[in-house]
Structure formats: structure tokens, C-alpha cells
């Protein structure tokens, strides 16, 4: 049978030690960060590093032929994680509008992200109770994914291009 506690938690008695077993009995008390959490973080980081090193050895990156600087057929393509940004620049043709699309709009987006704590005062974490932030987050994700797909389609349609 589960014991249901009512009322405030009693203060820690003199000499009582908070451990992993009784920490939930005393939610107002904290557990030490060092060395237990540091050791756990180091172990997970070392395991992830070992997995990445093993994957880079077992599945090496494909290398192509050496660069030919005299070619005129080379079409530069951005990496996949900049594809949405490159596609966004396609909406601002001409030298006069590129700074607007490459600097002004991303700066406004970053300012919006930094202003989120002041724009959304709702203390709840539920997306249903935070419609403004839910809509903003959905529009940002939709814009990035849509521009990414448009960029991939554009690059795939280049002569000899594949994303």
C-alpha cells in the first residue's frame, strides 16, 4: 500500500543523511553534484566518444577525386545543415537584398528567440496552455523543414547534383 503524505515535509533531523534511497522522502533537500554526477557524465561521454570513433573507423566518409580548380562545371553546394539557410537566400535575389536575407532576418529570429521568456508569461509547460509559443515553435520548425526540402530539391535538380 502506498503511503500518501499530507502537509509539509518535516525538517531534516540532525545527523540524517540524504541518499538516493531517501531523497524522494525529502524533496526539499538536494544531493551532491560532485563526484557522482560528474562520474556518470564522464562515463556516458566516453561511451559516446567511443561509438563515434568506432563509426568513423568502420564507415569512413566518402572521398571524391582531388579538386580541379580549372573546371567551370562545379556547382558549390552547402552542407545539409545549412541547406535551409541557403534556400532562404534564394528568396532575396540580387546583391542589394542578400544582406537583408542573410543578416537582418536571422538577427530578428534570434532576437525573437531571446525575447521568448518575456513574451510568454504562462507558467505551465503544456503546449495546450501556451498557444502563442506553440504556434511560434511550429512555424519556425515548419519554415526550416520546408526550406530544407526546397534546398534539397533544388540541389538534386542541378546537373550531376545529388544532395
Secondary structure, 3 states (H helix, E strand, C coil): CCCCCCCCCCCCCCCCCCCCCCHHHCCCCCCCCCCHHHHHHHHHHHHHHHHHHHHHHHCCCCCCCCCCCCCCCCCCCCCHHHHHHHHHHHCCCCHHHHHHHHHHHHHHHHHHHHHHHHHCCCCCCCHHHCHHHHHHHHHHHHHHHHHHHHHHHHHHCCCCCCC
